[in-house]
Amino acid sequence: MIGWSRSVLSLRDLQYAFASAVRDGDDASAIAPFVFANGLDPARRIAIYANNVGENSLATLEAGFPVLLRLAGRDWFRQTGADYLRRHPSPSGNLHYLGACLP
């Protein structure tokens, strides 16, 4: 949740900072002041979210490329998938397009 008593960012800037922290692994300190701790360090909350996004993205690639997964092996595929996701972040929330550039 956003802490409005802290310095104010535009919604666009707040979303961009959050996406950068989650998707690109950017420093979470820019967005941490806007995340309520609620018993857990804000940077840790962001890291958990980033891990979930990463794992779900890799699972989506595995589901979309089962033959490549079987031929190359899971370890290779996950490393290649992680590299691919860094180089080709999805511009869409639609998971159907996530692996469009992988072949």
Contacts in CASP RR format, 6 or more apart in sequence:
PFRMAT RR
TARGET T0000
AUTHOR 0000-0000-0000
METHOD contacts of the structure
MODEL  1
MIGWSRSVLSLRDLQYAFASAVRDGDDASAIAPFVFANGLDPARRIAIYA
NNVGENSLATLEAGFPVLLRLAGRDWFRQTGADYLRRHPSPSGNLHYLGA
CLP
1 35 0 8 1.000
1 36 0 8 1.000
2 14 0 8 1.000
2 34 0 8 1.000
2 35 0 8 1.000
3 33 0 8 1.000
3 34 0 8 1.000
3 36 0 8 1.000
6 33 0 8 1.000
6 34 0 8 1.000
7 33 0 8 1.000
9 17 0 8 1.000
9 34 0 8 1.000
14 31 0 8 1.000
14 34 0 8 1.000
17 26 0 8 1.000
17 30 0 8 1.000
17 31 0 8 1.000
18 31 0 8 1.000
18 46 0 8 1.000
20 26 0 8 1.000
20 30 0 8 1.000
21 27 0 8 1.000
21 28 0 8 1.000
21 30 0 8 1.000
21 31 0 8 1.000
21 46 0 8 1.000
21 50 0 8 1.000
22 46 0 8 1.000
22 49 0 8 1.000
22 50 0 8 1.000
22 53 0 8 1.000
23 50 0 8 1.000
23 53 0 8 1.000
23 89 0 8 1.000
24 86 0 8 1.000
24 89 0 8 1.000
25 50 0 8 1.000
28 42 0 8 1.000
28 43 0 8 1.000
28 46 0 8 1.000
28 47 0 8 1.000
29 43 0 8 1.000
31 42 0 8 1.000
31 46 0 8 1.000
32 42 0 8 1.000
32 43 0 8 1.000
32 46 0 8 1.000
33 42 0 8 1.000
35 42 0 8 1.000
35 45 0 8 1.000
35 46 0 8 1.000
36 42 0 8 1.000
37 45 0 8 1.000
54 82 0 8 1.000
54 85 0 8 1.000
57 85 0 8 1.000
57 90 0 8 1.000
57 98 0 8 1.000
58 78 0 8 1.000
58 81 0 8 1.000
58 82 0 8 1.000
58 85 0 8 1.000
60 95 0 8 1.000
60 98 0 8 1.000
60 99 0 8 1.000
61 77 0 8 1.000
61 81 0 8 1.000
61 84 0 8 1.000
61 85 0 8 1.000
61 98 0 8 1.000
61 99 0 8 1.000
61 102 0 8 1.000
62 69 0 8 1.000
62 74 0 8 1.000
62 77 0 8 1.000
64 99 0 8 1.000
65 77 0 8 1.000
65 99 0 8 1.000
65 102 0 8 1.000
68 77 0 8 1.000
69 77 0 8 1.000
72 80 0 8 1.000
81 102 0 8 1.000
84 99 0 8 1.000
84 101 0 8 1.000
84 102 0 8 1.000
88 99 0 8 1.000
88 100 0 8 1.000
88 101 0 8 1.000
88 102 0 8 1.000
90 97 0 8 1.000
90 98 0 8 1.000
90 99 0 8 1.000
91 97 0 8 1.000
END
